Amino acid sequence: MCLGPNEAGIWASGRPRGQLELITPFQLYFNPELIFKHFQIWRLITNFLFFGPVGFNFLFNMIFLYRYCRMLEEGSFRGRTADFVFMFLFGGFLMTLFGLFVSLVFLGQAFTIMLVYVWSRRNPYVRMNFFGLLNFQAPFLPWVLMGFSLLLGNSIIVDLLGIAVGHIYFFLEDVFPNQPGGIRILKTPSVLKAIFDTPDEDPNYNPLPEDRPGGFAWGEGQRLGG
């Protein structure tokens, strides 16, 4: 099987290895032929877990993945762990489906952008400050990140995939059910609710700064009117 442009770029610098040299990216990347013909099912998961060697791109992805995953979990998904897990599964399924038709071998960055997109659409009035250079409202954040990725010389296909999947989830979950005649298409399976949801809400919960009046700071970010 020939390497696509993204695959070639990953391994152009020499023999591919993981950071600890225990496994190689060849054992992790998304390859439909190896998954469905050779039953290497683990690739459906491991392709989301590899972000390249430790460096600026790796740290950038880790910071955004942690930050926006946490803000979603403790914000709009608070007390709804099963719904949060279902978003992961739905997003991962769509990205894997789209990955069959595009030349992408690792989908972790697209997953990060999906989380950023969903958070940004659910917090439309939060103002952001990107490295002290740009001021904008939260819904523009995924597009700013895509532009930043383009400036670094990366392919924007991964970012576009994350934005597309995030928009599909946001539309089906937040927009379409509230339209005249709309219905809720995405329903979290009861088995996930039985496993992950807890009946009691912690009365001593202290919300994150971004969920309080005044918003949170990414640079100098704040909610309008705060």
Disulfide bonds with the S-S distance in Angstrom:
none
